[in-house]
Each structure stands twice: as C-alpha cells, then as structure tokens.
Amino acid sequence: MSEPALAPGPRRGWRHLNLACLTALTAYSAAVGWQAQVVSYPLYRAVGDEEFAAYHQQYNKAIPLVVIVPGFASFLAGGAFYWTRPAEVPRSAALVVSAAGGASLVATVLWAIPMHDRLDRVGRSPGTIDSLLRANLLRTVALTGSTLTLIWSTWRSWGRTGAGRS
C-alpha cells in the first residue's frame, strides 16, 4: 500500500523562492506606502514652517534601509516578474505584477522624489504635500494590487503540491 503523504511533490526551484520573497517584499512595501499615506505625509502639515526643513532632513535620513531599499527592490523585482515567474503563474498575473512594479518605479522617480526635493528647497508647502500624497497613493495602490496578485499566485503555485494528496 502506498503512502500518498510520502510521495515526492513537484520540484521547487529558484522561481518559487523568488515568488515567495517577492510576495513578502511587495506586501511590506505596500504596508509602508499605506503608513506614509495615512500617517507620515499628512503629519507634514503639523510641522511648523520654521521646523519643517530640519524635520524633513531627519525623515530623509531615517528612511533608506526601511523604505527606499525595500521599495526599489520590490519595484525592480516586480517589474522583472513576468520573466521570472514559476510556470504555474499565468502570464496575465505576471503582467499585472510587472506593470505595478513599473508604475511604482515611475511614480517614485518622476513624481514622489521631485516632490520631496521641492519640499527640501521651498519648505513646507500644502500644494507639494498634496502632490506627494497623490504620487504615493498611485504607488501604494499599484503595490497593493501587486501584493494581492502575488498572494493569489503563491497560493496557486504552492497549493498545487497538495492537490493530489490525501
């Protein structure tokens, strides 16, 4: 009598590890984006005009390892996911993740970073803060959509191992 639970499952490779890591990294970046959208960026308005430059400089010094590095890693790895996906992940899902990575990268480089640079130059500006919030919302919605697609893809990819088991 055979033991189905002991039967070898499908071989997992670097593409499955990449999927799992990208899912975690993108979910983290989406969470950071929502925190910035709801907490950090709106609080820019609570800082006085004279204190704002020093506050923003401290913010910029504090975020590289927590925000910038994981963010750009998720944008770039997400953008490449179409070519690195496991075979079980449909091309359409991979296209969503890649497009979200590209959109997040573009929103960051062409919109959010220039708004931070403007805040460094001109100080606290309600219009610039509003623009930064719009750029961040675009990036965060893209990352959230990517996260949901990656979770579904992970479930689809990893869930197949138990499909034939009792």
Secondary structure in CASP SS format (residue, H / E / C, confidence):
PFRMAT SS
TARGET T0000
AUTHOR 0000-0000-0000
METHOD secondary structure of the structure
MODEL  1
M C 1.00
S C 1.00
E C 1.00
P H 1.00
A H 1.00
L H 1.00
A C 1.00
P C 1.00
G C 1.00
P C 1.00
R C 1.00
R C 1.00
G C 1.00
W H 1.00
R H 1.00
H H 1.00
L H 1.00
N H 1.00
L H 1.00
A H 1.00
C H 1.00
L H 1.00
T H 1.00
A H 1.00
L H 1.00
T H 1.00
A H 1.00
Y H 1.00
S H 1.00
A H 1.00
A H 1.00
V H 1.00
G H 1.00
W H 1.00
Q H 1.00
A H 1.00
Q H 1.00
V H 1.00
V H 1.00
S H 1.00
Y H 1.00
P H 1.00
L H 1.00
Y H 1.00
R H 1.00
A H 1.00
V C 1.00
G C 1.00
D H 1.00
E H 1.00
E H 1.00
F H 1.00
A H 1.00
A H 1.00
Y H 1.00
H H 1.00
Q H 1.00
Q H 1.00
Y H 1.00
N H 1.00
K H 1.00
A H 1.00
I C 1.00
P H 1.00
L H 1.00
V H 1.00
V H 1.00
I H 1.00
V H 1.00
P H 1.00
G H 1.00
F H 1.00
A H 1.00
S H 1.00
F H 1.00
L H 1.00
A H 1.00
G H 1.00
G H 1.00
A H 1.00
F H 1.00
Y H 1.00
W H 1.00
T H 1.00
R C 1.00
P C 1.00
A C 1.00
E C 1.00
V C 1.00
P C 1.00
R H 1.00
S H 1.00
A H 1.00
A H 1.00
L H 1.00
V H 1.00
V H 1.00
S H 1.00
A H 1.00
A H 1.00
G H 1.00
G H 1.00
A H 1.00
S H 1.00
L H 1.00
V H 1.00
A H 1.00
T H 1.00
V H 1.00
L H 1.00
W H 1.00
A H 1.00
I H 1.00
P H 1.00
M H 1.00
H H 1.00
D H 1.00
R H 1.00
L H 1.00
D H 1.00
R H 1.00
V H 1.00
G C 1.00
R C 1.00
S C 1.00
P H 1.00
G H 1.00
T H 1.00
I H 1.00
D H 1.00
S H 1.00
L H 1.00
L H 1.00
R H 1.00
A H 1.00
N H 1.00
L H 1.00
L H 1.00
R H 1.00
T H 1.00
V H 1.00
A H 1.00
L H 1.00
T H 1.00
G H 1.00
S H 1.00
T H 1.00
L H 1.00
T H 1.00
L H 1.00
I H 1.00
W H 1.00
S H 1.00
T H 1.00
W H 1.00
R H 1.00
S H 1.00
W H 1.00
G H 1.00
R H 1.00
T H 1.00
G H 1.00
A C 1.00
G C 1.00
R C 1.00
S C 1.00
END
